Amino acid sequence: MVRIYSAFLFVLLVGTDAFAGKKVRVLFLGNSYTYVNNMPQIVANMASGTGDTLVWEMEAPGGFTFGGHYTSMASKNKIKQGNWDYVVLQEQSQHPALPYQQVYSTTLLYGRLLDSLVNVSNPCAETLYYMTWGRKNGDAGMCGTYTPQGWPHFCTYTGMDSVIRARYETLANDNQGIVSPAGAVWRVIRMQHPNIELYDADESHPSMAGSYAAACAFYTTIFRKDPTKLNYNYSLNATDAANIRAAAKAVVFDSMAYWHIGQYKTEADFSYAISTGNSVNFTNKSVNGTSYNWNFGDGQTSTYANPSHTYNDSGTYIVRLITTKGGCSDTVYSSVYMAAASIGQAREKAGIIISPNPVKNEMRISSRLFLSDSYNVVITNVYGQVVHRHSATQHEQQSIDVSTLVNGLYYLTVSSGVETLYSCRFVKQ
C-alpha cells in the first residue's frame, strides 16, 4: 500500500499535512448479512467522503457458511485474484453460537482453512472476521433444539450475542486475523439508544440503521479513522447516524488494539525534525518492519532505521520510505521543502501576493517587481514534477490558468533565474 504525505520544511519551521487518502482493496465473503442494503457500498461512500477509496468485490449467497465458501469455486476464484488488502469472512449467522464441538468442526475449522487460502494467494493481505450479532429476541427454534442438550444460549439476545462474539474473537486469535466488531457496536447501540431499530422485520437481518452500524465498524477497522468525523448519514436522520458513529468510535476506534487492528500489518510511517543547518533527523514510526529503504529525493539513500541527512540546496524533495517484513512492504512519501533563510527575507522584500488560495480556476500573483524585470513562475506537484511554467509579463498582476490541474496540493516559486524570490504552497480545488 502506498500513502502520500506532504509538508513544508523551512529552517526553524516544520509542518506536516495529509495530502492523499488511502486506496484499499477488499473482498467480502459472506451471505445476506453482508449483501442486505449493499453494506460494502455504504463503507465505500463513507470512505469517499473522507478522501479515501474502497475498491471491493463481494461473494455473498444467501445463507452461505464458511464451509460453503471453502468449497465454492466462485469464492475461491475471487480469493485467487490476489492483490487484496483485506479479505472479509462472515459466517452464517447461527453457526458461531452452536455448542463447541459443532463449532470446532464447522466455523473454526473452515474459518482457518479459508484463512489459509487467503494467505496462499494474498500473502500480504489480512483476514478480517465480520463479527455479527444475536437475534433480536434470541432464536426460538434453536432454543428449543439445544436447550435440552444443555445449551440455552440461543434463547436470548444476550446469550446468543455473547457466544457469537467469543467465537469471532477465537477465530482472530487463532489465525492472526483482525475483527470488525459490528456485533459489539450493535450491543452498545441497543443499550444506549434502544429507539434505533437495528433489525429488519424478521428480527435477524439488518435494517438500514443496522447496516449503517456495521459499515461504521468496517470503515473504522479498514481505514483506522475516527467515524465521528464522517458526514455521510446514508438514509438515516442526522441524530441516529451521529449516535451510531459515536458507538463505533467507542467500540472500535478507541480499542483498535483489542480487535488486533494494525497488529500484524506492515505499515511505513516517519516524522522528521531539523538538527542544524540543512540537516534533518528522520524518526522511523513504522509498524511490523524488519528492513527499511530510504530515498531522500536528492539521489541519496539509506537503509538505517532512523537516518539523518543533510541537503546541500534548497528546493522540494520527495522523501520515500519503504518498510518491509517477510516479503510484504508498505511505502510512504513525504514532500519536504527546504528553503534558506534568505528566501524568506527576499520574499518579504518582493511584496508578492497570491490569491485566491485555495483556487479553482485562475490564480492571481501581484507584485511591483514584475514591472521592472523578467521573472519565471513555476508550479510543481508533490512529487517535484513541474506542471506549469509561466514567464511573467511586465504587469503588476499576473494571471495563471490552473483549471486543468488535478485537485490537490502544489508548490509555486517565483525566481529571477539567479535566485528564488518567493515560494509558497497552494491548494487546487
Secondary structure, DSSP 8 states (H G I E B T S, - for coil): -EEEEEEEEETTEE--EE-S--EEEEEEE--HHHHGGGHHHHHHHHHHHTT-EEEEEEE--TT--HHHHHH-HHHHHHHHT---SEEEE---SSGGGS-HHHHIIIIIHHHHHHHHHHHHH-TT-EEEEE-----TT--HHHHHHHGGGT-GGGGSHHHHHHHHHHHHHHHHHHHT-EEE-HHHHHHHHHHH-TTS--B-TTSSSB-HHHHHHHHHHHHHHHH---GGG----TTS-HHHHHHHHHHHHHHTGGGTTTTTTTTSS-B--EEEEE-STTEEEEEE--BS-SEEEEE-SSS-EE--SS-EEE-SS-EEEEEEEEEEETTEEEEEEEEEEEE-HHHHHHHHHHT-EEE-SSBSSEEEEE-GGGGTS--EEEEE-TTS-EEEEEE--SSSEEEEE-TTS-SEEEEEEEE-SSSEEEEEEEEE-
